[in-house]
Amino acid sequence: MKAFKTAITITTATTLLLISTNPLYADLNIPAKGPISFELYDIDRDGSISKDEFDQIRAKRLAQKSAQGRGRDPGTKNRMLEFKEFDIDKNGSLSRTELESGRQKMRDSNSNQRKKNSGKGQGNLSNRPSFKDFDINGNGNIDEVEFNKAHALRMSERAKQNYRMKNAGKMASFKDIDSDNDGLITPEEFSKHQTTKSKSIKNN
């Protein structure tokens, strides 16, 4: 254990040194919590995120947390995706959509893990659908046909499981979630809707 802590300390110090000597990353203010914005990752402002930018920004946040005694627990069940898992088109850089899609994938994965750990009985929050439940063709967006098909399938499955559906008529429509009215629901729009819905449930 002592050797492990020493290795972590050396790694953290090395990471901080590499970042502090790189003028592109030295003055960046990485938020302690919450998602890191696309703009913060995109250091050179070329409209995409390179692997180097992605790795350096993530390393700086981890190093900051470690220096503050808030390092990531090695035993945590929440897995951080690697760059290649965000890079859907495998072109070596991330678009804004790929970044948000990857984040949604992490949220879905972590949510599913929490459900497995906590079991049943968590009410509405544990029964929320994920983005991939609606993104039937897996292209990173949800059109209205996919939305309606997935919604109908979800209602059918819940009926078979004898779920009470007294609020079925209050469920959001495609237009409610498609905030920019472009005919597609992005991972960001879906996530925003889920967050708003969660806050509403907690307040009621």
Helices and strands as residue ranges (DSSP letters): H 2-20, H 38-41, E 49-50, H 51-67, H 83-86, E 93-94, H 96-118, G 123-127, H 131-134, H 144-160, G 168-170, H 174-177, H 187-203
